[in-house]
């Protein structure tokens, strides 16, 4: 039983580390402000943040996306 509990602890630790690693990658992707990423990449990134249960930081979005556009994207994606 102890072995199973130890394995669960290890897996949970690895899961947390993976989540933190993915979050940092997504943050870097947002900070690049790559215009090519704007078409489908923002939708993908929003979904990726949701998948790892992370809040989506508006302040990291490209400057061409204002608060109103950001909120619209979120609302539209919630409906799908």
N, CA, C and O atoms as a Maestro MAE file, in Angstrom:
{
 s_m_m2io_version
 :::
 2.0.0
}

f_m_ct {
 s_m_title
 :::
 protein
 m_atom[320] {
  # First column is atom index #
  i_m_mmod_type
  r_m_x_coord
  r_m_y_coord
  r_m_z_coord
  i_m_residue_number
  s_m_chain_name
  s_m_pdb_residue_name
  s_m_pdb_atom_name
  i_m_atomic_number
  :::
  1 25 0.821 -1.195 0.000 1 A "UNK " " N  " 7
  2 3 0.000 0.000 0.000 1 A "UNK " " CA " 6
  3 2 0.866 1.260 0.000 1 A "UNK " " C  " 6
  4 15 0.548 2.243 -0.670 1 A "UNK " " O  " 8
  5 25 1.958 1.219 0.756 2 A "UNK " " N  " 7
  6 3 2.845 2.380 0.807 2 A "UNK " " CA " 6
  7 2 3.435 2.680 -0.575 2 A "UNK " " C  " 6
  8 15 3.587 3.842 -0.954 2 A "UNK " " O  " 8
  9 25 3.760 1.637 -1.311 3 A "UNK " " N  " 7
  10 3 4.310 1.824 -2.660 3 A "UNK " " CA " 6
  11 2 3.311 2.532 -3.563 3 A "UNK " " C  " 6
  12 15 3.680 3.404 -4.351 3 A "UNK " " O  " 8
  13 25 2.068 2.156 -3.445 4 A "UNK " " N  " 7
  14 3 1.027 2.791 -4.263 4 A "UNK " " CA " 6
  15 2 0.876 4.256 -3.886 4 A "UNK " " C  " 6
  16 15 0.770 5.115 -4.761 4 A "UNK " " O  " 8
  17 25 0.864 4.547 -2.593 5 A "UNK " " N  " 7
  18 3 0.756 5.933 -2.133 5 A "UNK " " CA " 6
  19 2 1.956 6.764 -2.584 5 A "UNK " " C  " 6
  20 15 1.810 7.920 -2.980 5 A "UNK " " O  " 8
  21 25 3.130 6.167 -2.518 6 A "UNK " " N  " 7
  22 3 4.334 6.867 -2.991 6 A "UNK " " CA " 6
  23 2 4.249 7.152 -4.486 6 A "UNK " " C  " 6
  24 15 4.630 8.230 -4.942 6 A "UNK " " O  " 8
  25 25 3.751 6.186 -5.241 7 A "UNK " " N  " 7
  26 3 3.602 6.368 -6.687 7 A "UNK " " CA " 6
  27 2 2.586 7.464 -6.996 7 A "UNK " " C  " 6
  28 15 2.790 8.261 -7.912 7 A "UNK " " O  " 8
  29 25 1.503 7.505 -6.242 8 A "UNK " " N  " 7
  30 3 0.485 8.552 -6.428 8 A "UNK " " CA " 6
  31 2 1.079 9.923 -6.136 8 A "UNK " " C  " 6
  32 15 0.845 10.878 -6.876 8 A "UNK " " O  " 8
  33 25 1.847 10.017 -5.055 9 A "UNK " " N  " 7
  34 3 2.491 11.295 -4.719 9 A "UNK " " CA " 6
  35 2 3.442 11.735 -5.839 9 A "UNK " " C  " 6
  36 15 3.472 12.907 -6.214 9 A "UNK " " O  " 8
  37 25 4.203 10.795 -6.356 10 A "UNK " " N  " 7
  38 3 5.137 11.104 -7.445 10 A "UNK " " CA " 6
  39 2 4.390 11.566 -8.690 10 A "UNK " " C  " 6
  40 15 4.781 12.541 -9.333 10 A "UNK " " O  " 8
  41 25 3.321 10.865 -9.024 11 A "UNK " " N  " 7
  42 3 2.534 11.244 -10.209 11 A "UNK " " CA " 6
  43 2 1.893 12.613 -10.045 11 A "UNK " " C  " 6
  44 15 1.869 13.404 -10.987 11 A "UNK " " O  " 8
  45 25 1.374 12.898 -8.856 12 A "UNK " " N  " 7
  46 3 0.782 14.214 -8.604 12 A "UNK " " CA " 6
  47 2 1.831 15.314 -8.687 12 A "UNK " " C  " 6
  48 15 1.562 16.395 -9.212 12 A "UNK " " O  " 8
  49 25 3.015 15.044 -8.172 13 A "UNK " " N  " 7
  50 3 4.110 16.005 -8.255 13 A "UNK " " CA " 6
  51 2 4.488 16.255 -9.711 13 A "UNK " " C  " 6
  52 15 4.673 17.400 -10.122 13 A "UNK " " O  " 8
  53 25 4.602 15.185 -10.482 14 A "UNK " " N  " 7
  54 3 4.935 15.313 -11.902 14 A "UNK " " CA " 6
  55 2 3.851 16.060 -12.664 14 A "UNK " " C  " 6
  56 15 4.146 16.858 -13.553 14 A "UNK " " O  " 8
  57 25 2.606 15.801 -12.316 15 A "UNK " " N  " 7
  58 3 1.487 16.497 -12.957 15 A "UNK " " CA " 6
  59 2 1.560 17.997 -12.682 15 A "UNK " " C  " 6
  60 15 1.367 18.806 -13.590 15 A "UNK " " O  " 8
  61 25 1.836 18.367 -11.442 16 A "UNK " " N  " 7
  62 3 1.960 19.790 -11.099 16 A "UNK " " CA " 6
  63 2 3.118 20.430 -11.854 16 A "UNK " " C  " 6
  64 15 2.982 21.534 -12.381 16 A "UNK " " O  " 8
  65 25 4.262 19.741 -11.910 17 A "UNK " " N  " 7
  66 3 5.405 20.281 -12.639 17 A "UNK " " CA " 6
  67 2 5.103 20.456 -14.120 17 A "UNK " " C  " 6
  68 15 5.500 21.449 -14.730 17 A "UNK " " O  " 8
  69 25 4.406 19.500 -14.688 18 A "UNK " " N  " 7
  70 3 4.033 19.594 -16.096 18 A "UNK " " CA " 6
  71 2 3.096 20.773 -16.328 18 A "UNK " " C  " 6
  72 15 3.244 21.505 -17.306 18 A "UNK " " O  " 8
  73 25 2.143 20.953 -15.438 19 A "UNK " " N  " 7
  74 3 1.211 22.073 -15.558 19 A "UNK " " CA " 6
  75 2 1.964 23.405 -15.506 19 A "UNK " " C  " 6
  76 15 1.705 24.297 -16.314 19 A "UNK " " O  " 8
  77 25 2.881 23.537 -14.572 20 A "UNK " " N  " 7
  78 3 3.669 24.770 -14.461 20 A "UNK " " CA " 6
  79 2 4.526 24.993 -15.698 20 A "UNK " " C  " 6
  80 15 4.664 26.119 -16.174 20 A "UNK " " O  " 8
  81 25 5.096 23.919 -16.211 21 A "UNK " " N  " 7
  82 3 5.920 24.008 -17.418 21 A "UNK " " CA " 6
  83 2 5.072 24.442 -18.617 21 A "UNK " " C  " 6
  84 15 5.475 25.316 -19.385 21 A "UNK " " O  " 8
  85 25 3.904 23.829 -18.771 22 A "UNK " " N  " 7
  86 3 3.011 24.203 -19.876 22 A "UNK " " CA " 6
  87 2 2.570 25.655 -19.748 22 A "UNK " " C  " 6
  88 15 2.519 26.382 -20.740 22 A "UNK " " O  " 8
  89 25 2.250 26.075 -18.527 23 A "UNK " " N  " 7
  90 3 1.831 27.463 -18.313 23 A "UNK " " CA " 6
  91 2 2.917 28.424 -18.757 23 A "UNK " " C  " 6
  92 15 2.622 29.432 -19.399 23 A "UNK " " O  " 8
  93 25 4.163 28.134 -18.430 24 A "UNK " " N  " 7
  94 3 5.263 29.009 -18.842 24 A "UNK " " CA " 6
  95 2 5.428 29.030 -20.361 24 A "UNK " " C  " 6
  96 15 5.705 30.081 -20.940 24 A "UNK " " O  " 8
  97 25 5.262 27.893 -20.998 25 A "UNK " " N  " 7
  98 3 5.338 27.845 -22.463 25 A "UNK " " CA " 6
  99 2 4.228 28.705 -23.068 25 A "UNK " " C  " 6
  100 15 4.473 29.472 -23.999 25 A "UNK " " O  " 8
  101 25 3.018 28.578 -22.543 26 A "UNK " " N  " 7
  102 3 1.894 29.361 -23.062 26 A "UNK " " CA " 6
  103 2 2.121 30.856 -22.831 26 A "UNK " " C  " 6
  104 15 1.802 31.674 -23.694 26 A "UNK " " O  " 8
  105 25 2.671 31.213 -21.667 27 A "UNK " " N  " 7
  106 3 2.994 32.622 -21.408 27 A "UNK " " CA " 6
  107 2 3.993 33.141 -22.440 27 A "UNK " " C  " 6
  108 15 3.838 34.239 -22.974 27 A "UNK " " O  " 8
  109 25 5.011 32.341 -22.710 28 A "UNK " " N  " 7
  110 3 6.021 32.759 -23.698 28 A "UNK " " CA " 6
  111 2 5.395 32.922 -25.076 28 A "UNK " " C  " 6
  112 15 5.728 33.851 -25.812 28 A "UNK " " O  " 8
  113 25 4.490 32.020 -25.418 29 A "UNK " " N  " 7
  114 3 3.819 32.126 -26.712 29 A "UNK " " CA " 6
  115 2 3.015 33.420 -26.798 29 A "UNK " " C  " 6
  116 15 3.004 34.074 -27.842 29 A "UNK " " O  " 8
  117 25 2.351 33.791 -25.722 30 A "UNK " " N  " 7
  118 3 1.590 35.045 -25.717 30 A "UNK " " CA " 6
  119 2 2.513 36.254 -25.824 30 A "UNK " " C  " 6
  120 15 2.191 37.230 -26.502 30 A "UNK " " O  " 8
  121 25 3.649 36.186 -25.161 31 A "UNK " " N  " 7
  122 3 4.578 37.321 -25.159 31 A "UNK " " CA " 6
  123 2 5.273 37.534 -26.498 31 A "UNK " " C  " 6
  124 15 5.794 38.621 -26.748 31 A "UNK " " O  " 8
  125 25 5.293 36.523 -27.364 32 A "UNK " " N  " 7
  126 3 6.000 36.681 -28.634 32 A "UNK " " CA " 6
  127 2 5.325 37.689 -29.540 32 A "UNK " " C  " 6
  128 15 5.974 38.295 -30.393 32 A "UNK " " O  " 8
  129 25 4.019 37.874 -29.361 33 A "UNK " " N  " 7
  130 3 3.245 38.795 -30.199 33 A "UNK " " CA " 6
  131 2 3.420 38.506 -31.681 33 A "UNK " " C  " 6
  132 15 3.451 39.422 -32.502 33 A "UNK " " O  " 8
  133 25 3.530 37.252 -32.013 34 A "UNK " " N  " 7
  134 3 3.698 36.816 -33.389 34 A "UNK " " CA " 6
  135 2 2.377 36.968 -34.137 34 A "UNK " " C  " 6
  136 15 1.371 36.371 -33.751 34 A "UNK " " O  " 8
  137 25 2.376 37.759 -35.198 35 A "UNK " " N  " 7
  138 3 1.151 37.991 -35.963 35 A "UNK " " CA " 6
  139 2 0.588 36.704 -36.559 35 A "UNK " " C  " 6
  140 15 -0.628 36.558 -36.686 35 A "UNK " " O  " 8
  141 25 1.463 35.774 -36.923 36 A "UNK " " N  " 7
  142 3 1.004 34.508 -37.490 36 A "UNK " " CA " 6
  143 2 0.211 33.711 -36.462 36 A "UNK " " C  " 6
  144 15 -0.662 32.919 -36.817 36 A "UNK " " O  " 8
  145 25 0.520 33.925 -35.185 37 A "UNK " " N  " 7
  146 3 -0.161 33.216 -34.123 37 A "UNK " " CA " 6
  147 2 -1.564 33.771 -33.884 37 A "UNK " " C  " 6
  148 15 -2.402 33.089 -33.294 37 A "UNK " " O  " 8
  149 25 -1.824 34.979 -34.325 38 A "UNK " " N  " 7
  150 3 -3.086 35.630 -34.000 38 A "UNK " " CA " 6
  151 2 -4.303 34.964 -34.634 38 A "UNK " " C  " 6
  152 15 -5.385 34.995 -34.046 38 A "UNK " " O  " 8
  153 25 -4.163 34.369 -35.799 39 A "UNK " " N  " 7
  154 3 -5.335 33.817 -36.467 39 A "UNK " " CA " 6
  155 2 -5.961 32.668 -35.682 39 A "UNK " " C  " 6
  156 15 -7.084 32.802 -35.197 39 A "UNK " " O  " 8
  157 25 -5.280 31.573 -35.550 40 A "UNK " " N  " 7
  158 3 -5.823 30.417 -34.830 40 A "UNK " " CA " 6
  159 2 -5.113 30.175 -33.514 40 A "UNK " " C  " 6
  160 15 -5.618 29.452 -32.654 40 A "UNK " " O  " 8
  161 25 -3.972 30.761 -33.355 41 A "UNK " " N  " 7
  162 3 -3.176 30.513 -32.167 41 A "UNK " " CA " 6
  163 2 -3.799 31.008 -30.885 41 A "UNK " " C  " 6
  164 15 -3.673 30.356 -29.849 41 A "UNK " " O  " 8
  165 25 -4.472 32.151 -30.928 42 A "UNK " " N  " 7
  166 3 -5.081 32.666 -29.711 42 A "UNK " " CA " 6
  167 2 -6.190 31.758 -29.218 42 A "UNK " " C  " 6
  168 15 -6.321 31.520 -28.017 42 A "UNK " " O  " 8
  169 25 -6.981 31.255 -30.137 43 A "UNK " " N  " 7
  170 3 -8.054 30.331 -29.756 43 A "UNK " " CA " 6
  171 2 -7.432 29.084 -29.135 43 A "UNK " " C  " 6
  172 15 -7.893 28.604 -28.100 43 A "UNK " " O  " 8
  173 25 -6.387 28.566 -29.769 44 A "UNK " " N  " 7
  174 3 -5.713 27.386 -29.250 44 A "UNK " " CA " 6
  175 2 -5.139 27.647 -27.863 44 A "UNK " " C  " 6
  176 15 -5.256 26.809 -26.969 44 A "UNK " " O  " 8
  177 25 -4.516 28.819 -27.687 45 A "UNK " " N  " 7
  178 3 -3.919 29.147 -26.390 45 A "UNK " " CA " 6
  179 2 -4.972 29.295 -25.300 45 A "UNK " " C  " 6
  180 15 -4.768 28.837 -24.175 45 A "UNK " " O  " 8
  181 25 -6.086 29.924 -25.622 46 A "UNK " " N  " 7
  182 3 -7.157 30.063 -24.632 46 A "UNK " " CA " 6
  183 2 -7.632 28.682 -24.196 46 A "UNK " " C  " 6
  184 15 -7.796 28.422 -23.004 46 A "UNK " " O  " 8
  185 25 -7.850 27.803 -25.161 47 A "UNK " " N  " 7
  186 3 -8.282 26.440 -24.833 47 A "UNK " " CA " 6
  187 2 -7.203 25.698 -24.038 47 A "UNK " " C  " 6
  188 15 -7.516 24.914 -23.141 47 A "UNK " " O  " 8
  189 25 -5.950 25.945 -24.366 48 A "UNK " " N  " 7
  190 3 -4.858 25.282 -23.650 48 A "UNK " " CA " 6
  191 2 -4.820 25.729 -22.187 48 A "UNK " " C  " 6
  192 15 -4.609 24.910 -21.292 48 A "UNK " " O  " 8
  193 25 -5.023 27.019 -21.947 49 A "UNK " " N  " 7
  194 3 -5.086 27.503 -20.562 49 A "UNK " " CA " 6
  195 2 -6.250 26.852 -19.828 49 A "UNK " " C  " 6
  196 15 -6.108 26.449 -18.674 49 A "UNK " " O  " 8
  197 25 -7.385 26.747 -20.479 50 A "UNK " " N  " 7
  198 3 -8.540 26.098 -19.851 50 A "UNK " " CA " 6
  199 2 -8.249 24.640 -19.545 50 A "UNK " " C  " 6
  200 15 -8.640 24.133 -18.494 50 A "UNK " " O  " 8
  201 25 -7.570 23.970 -20.451 51 A "UNK " " N  " 7
  202 3 -7.277 22.549 -20.280 51 A "UNK " " CA " 6
  203 2 -6.451 22.281 -19.019 51 A "UNK " " C  " 6
  204 15 -6.632 21.261 -18.355 51 A "UNK " " O  " 8
  205 25 -5.544 23.207 -18.697 52 A "UNK " " N  " 7
  206 3 -4.738 23.024 -17.488 52 A "UNK " " CA " 6
  207 2 -5.319 23.804 -16.302 52 A "UNK " " C  " 6
  208 15 -4.654 23.987 -15.283 52 A "UNK " " O  " 8
  209 25 -6.559 24.258 -16.448 53 A "UNK " " N  " 7
  210 3 -7.279 24.969 -15.375 53 A "UNK " " CA " 6
  211 2 -6.535 26.198 -14.878 53 A "UNK " " C  " 6
  212 15 -6.411 26.420 -13.673 53 A "UNK " " O  " 8
  213 25 -6.047 26.986 -15.815 54 A "UNK " " N  " 7
  214 3 -5.334 28.217 -15.488 54 A "UNK " " CA " 6
  215 2 -6.134 29.416 -15.983 54 A "UNK " " C  " 6
  216 15 -6.805 29.357 -17.013 54 A "UNK " " O  " 8
  217 25 -6.047 30.483 -15.236 55 A "UNK " " N  " 7
  218 3 -6.672 31.720 -15.693 55 A "UNK " " CA " 6
  219 2 -5.889 32.256 -16.886 55 A "UNK " " C  " 6
  220 15 -4.688 32.025 -17.023 55 A "UNK " " O  " 8
  221 25 -6.596 32.971 -17.733 56 A "UNK " " N  " 7
  222 3 -5.983 33.502 -18.938 56 A "UNK " " CA " 6
  223 2 -5.574 34.951 -18.666 56 A "UNK " " C  " 6
  224 15 -6.435 35.806 -18.460 56 A "UNK " " O  " 8
  225 25 -4.283 35.231 -18.665 57 A "UNK " " N  " 7
  226 3 -3.809 36.570 -18.315 57 A "UNK " " CA " 6
  227 2 -3.934 37.556 -19.488 57 A "UNK " " C  " 6
  228 15 -3.142 37.516 -20.430 57 A "UNK " " O  " 8
  229 25 -4.920 38.425 -19.417 58 A "UNK " " N  " 7
  230 3 -5.141 39.406 -20.486 58 A "UNK " " CA " 6
  231 2 -3.893 40.251 -20.731 58 A "UNK " " C  " 6
  232 15 -3.579 40.585 -21.873 58 A "UNK " " O  " 8
  233 25 -3.192 40.592 -19.665 59 A "UNK " " N  " 7
  234 3 -2.044 41.495 -19.821 59 A "UNK " " CA " 6
  235 2 -0.918 40.895 -20.661 59 A "UNK " " C  " 6
  236 15 -0.042 41.628 -21.120 59 A "UNK " " O  " 8
  237 25 -0.924 39.608 -20.865 60 A "UNK " " N  " 7
  238 3 0.099 38.979 -21.709 60 A "UNK " " CA " 6
  239 2 -0.313 38.889 -23.173 60 A "UNK " " C  " 6
  240 15 0.513 38.573 -24.029 60 A "UNK " " O  " 8
  241 25 -1.565 39.159 -23.464 61 A "UNK " " N  " 7
  242 3 -2.019 39.085 -24.847 61 A "UNK " " CA " 6
  243 2 -1.378 40.193 -25.675 61 A "UNK " " C  " 6
  244 15 -0.998 41.235 -25.140 61 A "UNK " " O  " 8
  245 25 -1.261 39.965 -26.979 62 A "UNK " " N  " 7
  246 3 -0.680 40.997 -27.843 62 A "UNK " " CA " 6
  247 2 -1.417 42.326 -27.676 62 A "UNK " " C  " 6
  248 15 -2.626 42.356 -27.449 62 A "UNK " " O  " 8
  249 25 -0.676 43.409 -27.792 63 A "UNK " " N  " 7
  250 3 -1.245 44.754 -27.590 63 A "UNK " " CA " 6
  251 2 -2.353 45.069 -28.582 63 A "UNK " " C  " 6
  252 15 -3.171 45.956 -28.338 63 A "UNK " " O  " 8
  253 25 -2.388 44.346 -29.708 64 A "UNK " " N  " 7
  254 3 -3.442 44.583 -30.702 64 A "UNK " " CA " 6
  255 2 -4.794 44.035 -30.243 64 A "UNK " " C  " 6
  256 15 -5.816 44.311 -30.871 64 A "UNK " " O  " 8
  257 25 -4.810 43.272 -29.169 65 A "UNK " " N  " 7
  258 3 -6.051 42.727 -28.613 65 A "UNK " " CA " 6
  259 2 -6.429 43.582 -27.412 65 A "UNK " " C  " 6
  260 15 -5.732 43.579 -26.398 65 A "UNK " " O  " 8
  261 25 -7.533 44.315 -27.528 66 A "UNK " " N  " 7
  262 3 -7.979 45.125 -26.400 66 A "UNK " " CA " 6
  263 2 -8.867 44.293 -25.472 66 A "UNK " " C  " 6
  264 15 -9.210 43.153 -25.784 66 A "UNK " " O  " 8
  265 25 -9.229 44.866 -24.347 67 A "UNK " " N  " 7
  266 3 -10.016 44.155 -23.336 67 A "UNK " " CA " 6
  267 2 -11.348 43.672 -23.904 67 A "UNK " " C  " 6
  268 15 -11.776 42.554 -23.616 67 A "UNK " " O  " 8
  269 25 -11.999 44.499 -24.700 68 A "UNK " " N  " 7
  270 3 -13.295 44.131 -25.265 68 A "UNK " " CA " 6
  271 2 -13.167 42.936 -26.219 68 A "UNK " " C  " 6
  272 15 -13.988 42.019 -26.182 68 A "UNK " " O  " 8
  273 25 -12.152 42.948 -27.059 69 A "UNK " " N  " 7
  274 3 -11.918 41.829 -27.977 69 A "UNK " " CA " 6
  275 2 -11.586 40.561 -27.201 69 A "UNK " " C  " 6
  276 15 -12.067 39.478 -27.533 69 A "UNK " " O  " 8
  277 25 -10.768 40.701 -26.173 70 A "UNK " " N  " 7
  278 3 -10.402 39.568 -25.324 70 A "UNK " " CA " 6
  279 2 -11.651 38.943 -24.703 70 A "UNK " " C  " 6
  280 15 -11.822 37.725 -24.744 70 A "UNK " " O  " 8
  281 25 -12.515 39.767 -24.133 71 A "UNK " " N  " 7
  282 3 -13.736 39.264 -23.508 71 A "UNK " " CA " 6
  283 2 -14.659 38.615 -24.541 71 A "UNK " " C  " 6
  284 15 -15.313 37.614 -24.250 71 A "UNK " " O  " 8
  285 25 -14.711 39.184 -25.743 72 A "UNK " " N  " 7
  286 3 -15.520 38.598 -26.809 72 A "UNK " " CA " 6
  287 2 -15.004 37.198 -27.175 72 A "UNK " " C  " 6
  288 15 -15.789 36.262 -27.323 72 A "UNK " " O  " 8
  289 25 -13.701 37.068 -27.316 73 A "UNK " " N  " 7
  290 3 -13.104 35.762 -27.623 73 A "UNK " " CA " 6
  291 2 -13.484 34.724 -26.569 73 A "UNK " " C  " 6
  292 15 -13.846 33.593 -26.892 73 A "UNK " " O  " 8
  293 25 -13.396 35.125 -25.321 74 A "UNK " " N  " 7
  294 3 -13.724 34.205 -24.229 74 A "UNK " " CA " 6
  295 2 -15.192 33.808 -24.293 74 A "UNK " " C  " 6
  296 15 -15.526 32.630 -24.169 74 A "UNK " " O  " 8
  297 25 -16.069 34.792 -24.487 75 A "UNK " " N  " 7
  298 3 -17.499 34.496 -24.549 75 A "UNK " " CA " 6
  299 2 -17.845 33.555 -25.697 75 A "UNK " " C  " 6
  300 15 -18.619 32.613 -25.525 75 A "UNK " " O  " 8
  301 25 -17.267 33.816 -26.868 76 A "UNK " " N  " 7
  302 3 -17.544 32.973 -28.029 76 A "UNK " " CA " 6
  303 2 -17.048 31.552 -27.789 76 A "UNK " " C  " 6
  304 15 -17.729 30.585 -28.129 76 A "UNK " " O  " 8
  305 25 -15.882 31.432 -27.213 77 A "UNK " " N  " 7
  306 3 -15.319 30.095 -26.960 77 A "UNK " " CA " 6
  307 2 -16.101 29.342 -25.889 77 A "UNK " " C  " 6
  308 15 -16.198 28.117 -25.943 77 A "UNK " " O  " 8
  309 25 -16.647 30.047 -24.938 78 A "UNK " " N  " 7
  310 3 -17.447 29.403 -23.890 78 A "UNK " " CA " 6
  311 2 -18.692 28.775 -24.507 78 A "UNK " " C  " 6
  312 15 -19.136 27.710 -24.076 78 A "UNK " " O  " 8
  313 25 -19.252 29.436 -25.516 79 A "UNK " " N  " 7
  314 3 -20.462 28.929 -26.150 79 A "UNK " " CA " 6
  315 2 -20.204 27.664 -26.959 79 A "UNK " " C  " 6
  316 15 -21.125 26.880 -27.187 79 A "UNK " " O  " 8
  317 25 -18.970 27.457 -27.393 80 A "UNK " " N  " 7
  318 3 -18.651 26.252 -28.180 80 A "UNK " " CA " 6
  319 2 -18.317 25.189 -27.226 80 A "UNK " " C  " 6
  320 15 -18.010 24.068 -27.633 80 A "UNK " " O  " 8
  :::
 }
 m_bond[319] {
  # First column is bond index #
  i_m_from
  i_m_to
  i_m_order
  :::
  1 1 2 1
  2 2 3 1
  3 3 4 2
  4 3 5 1
  5 5 6 1
  6 6 7 1
  7 7 8 2
  8 7 9 1
  9 9 10 1
  10 10 11 1
  11 11 12 2
  12 11 13 1
  13 13 14 1
  14 14 15 1
  15 15 16 2
  16 15 17 1
  17 17 18 1
  18 18 19 1
  19 19 20 2
  20 19 21 1
  21 21 22 1
  22 22 23 1
  23 23 24 2
  24 23 25 1
  25 25 26 1
  26 26 27 1
  27 27 28 2
  28 27 29 1
  29 29 30 1
  30 30 31 1
  31 31 32 2
  32 31 33 1
  33 33 34 1
  34 34 35 1
  35 35 36 2
  36 35 37 1
  37 37 38 1
  38 38 39 1
  39 39 40 2
  40 39 41 1
  41 41 42 1
  42 42 43 1
  43 43 44 2
  44 43 45 1
  45 45 46 1
  46 46 47 1
  47 47 48 2
  48 47 49 1
  49 49 50 1
  50 50 51 1
  51 51 52 2
  52 51 53 1
  53 53 54 1
  54 54 55 1
  55 55 56 2
  56 55 57 1
  57 57 58 1
  58 58 59 1
  59 59 60 2
  60 59 61 1
  61 61 62 1
  62 62 63 1
  63 63 64 2
  64 63 65 1
  65 65 66 1
  66 66 67 1
  67 67 68 2
  68 67 69 1
  69 69 70 1
  70 70 71 1
  71 71 72 2
  72 71 73 1
  73 73 74 1
  74 74 75 1
  75 75 76 2
  76 75 77 1
  77 77 78 1
  78 78 79 1
  79 79 80 2
  80 79 81 1
  81 81 82 1
  82 82 83 1
  83 83 84 2
  84 83 85 1
  85 85 86 1
  86 86 87 1
  87 87 88 2
  88 87 89 1
  89 89 90 1
  90 90 91 1
  91 91 92 2
  92 91 93 1
  93 93 94 1
  94 94 95 1
  95 95 96 2
  96 95 97 1
  97 97 98 1
  98 98 99 1
  99 99 100 2
  100 99 101 1
  101 101 102 1
  102 102 103 1
  103 103 104 2
  104 103 105 1
  105 105 106 1
  106 106 107 1
  107 107 108 2
  108 107 109 1
  109 109 110 1
  110 110 111 1
  111 111 112 2
  112 111 113 1
  113 113 114 1
  114 114 115 1
  115 115 116 2
  116 115 117 1
  117 117 118 1
  118 118 119 1
  119 119 120 2
  120 119 121 1
  121 121 122 1
  122 122 123 1
  123 123 124 2
  124 123 125 1
  125 125 126 1
  126 126 127 1
  127 127 128 2
  128 127 129 1
  129 129 130 1
  130 130 131 1
  131 131 132 2
  132 131 133 1
  133 133 134 1
  134 134 135 1
  135 135 136 2
  136 135 137 1
  137 137 138 1
  138 138 139 1
  139 139 140 2
  140 139 141 1
  141 141 142 1
  142 142 143 1
  143 143 144 2
  144 143 145 1
  145 145 146 1
  146 146 147 1
  147 147 148 2
  148 147 149 1
  149 149 150 1
  150 150 151 1
  151 151 152 2
  152 151 153 1
  153 153 154 1
  154 154 155 1
  155 155 156 2
  156 155 157 1
  157 157 158 1
  158 158 159 1
  159 159 160 2
  160 159 161 1
  161 161 162 1
  162 162 163 1
  163 163 164 2
  164 163 165 1
  165 165 166 1
  166 166 167 1
  167 167 168 2
  168 167 169 1
  169 169 170 1
  170 170 171 1
  171 171 172 2
  172 171 173 1
  173 173 174 1
  174 174 175 1
  175 175 176 2
  176 175 177 1
  177 177 178 1
  178 178 179 1
  179 179 180 2
  180 179 181 1
  181 181 182 1
  182 182 183 1
  183 183 184 2
  184 183 185 1
  185 185 186 1
  186 186 187 1
  187 187 188 2
  188 187 189 1
  189 189 190 1
  190 190 191 1
  191 191 192 2
  192 191 193 1
  193 193 194 1
  194 194 195 1
  195 195 196 2
  196 195 197 1
  197 197 198 1
  198 198 199 1
  199 199 200 2
  200 199 201 1
  201 201 202 1
  202 202 203 1
  203 203 204 2
  204 203 205 1
  205 205 206 1
  206 206 207 1
  207 207 208 2
  208 207 209 1
  209 209 210 1
  210 210 211 1
  211 211 212 2
  212 211 213 1
  213 213 214 1
  214 214 215 1
  215 215 216 2
  216 215 217 1
  217 217 218 1
  218 218 219 1
  219 219 220 2
  220 219 221 1
  221 221 222 1
  222 222 223 1
  223 223 224 2
  224 223 225 1
  225 225 226 1
  226 226 227 1
  227 227 228 2
  228 227 229 1
  229 229 230 1
  230 230 231 1
  231 231 232 2
  232 231 233 1
  233 233 234 1
  234 234 235 1
  235 235 236 2
  236 235 237 1
  237 237 238 1
  238 238 239 1
  239 239 240 2
  240 239 241 1
  241 241 242 1
  242 242 243 1
  243 243 244 2
  244 243 245 1
  245 245 246 1
  246 246 247 1
  247 247 248 2
  248 247 249 1
  249 249 250 1
  250 250 251 1
  251 251 252 2
  252 251 253 1
  253 253 254 1
  254 254 255 1
  255 255 256 2
  256 255 257 1
  257 257 258 1
  258 258 259 1
  259 259 260 2
  260 259 261 1
  261 261 262 1
  262 262 263 1
  263 263 264 2
  264 263 265 1
  265 265 266 1
  266 266 267 1
  267 267 268 2
  268 267 269 1
  269 269 270 1
  270 270 271 1
  271 271 272 2
  272 271 273 1
  273 273 274 1
  274 274 275 1
  275 275 276 2
  276 275 277 1
  277 277 278 1
  278 278 279 1
  279 279 280 2
  280 279 281 1
  281 281 282 1
  282 282 283 1
  283 283 284 2
  284 283 285 1
  285 285 286 1
  286 286 287 1
  287 287 288 2
  288 287 289 1
  289 289 290 1
  290 290 291 1
  291 291 292 2
  292 291 293 1
  293 293 294 1
  294 294 295 1
  295 295 296 2
  296 295 297 1
  297 297 298 1
  298 298 299 1
  299 299 300 2
  300 299 301 1
  301 301 302 1
  302 302 303 1
  303 303 304 2
  304 303 305 1
  305 305 306 1
  306 306 307 1
  307 307 308 2
  308 307 309 1
  309 309 310 1
  310 310 311 1
  311 311 312 2
  312 311 313 1
  313 313 314 1
  314 314 315 1
  315 315 316 2
  316 315 317 1
  317 317 318 1
  318 318 319 1
  319 319 320 2
  :::
 }
}
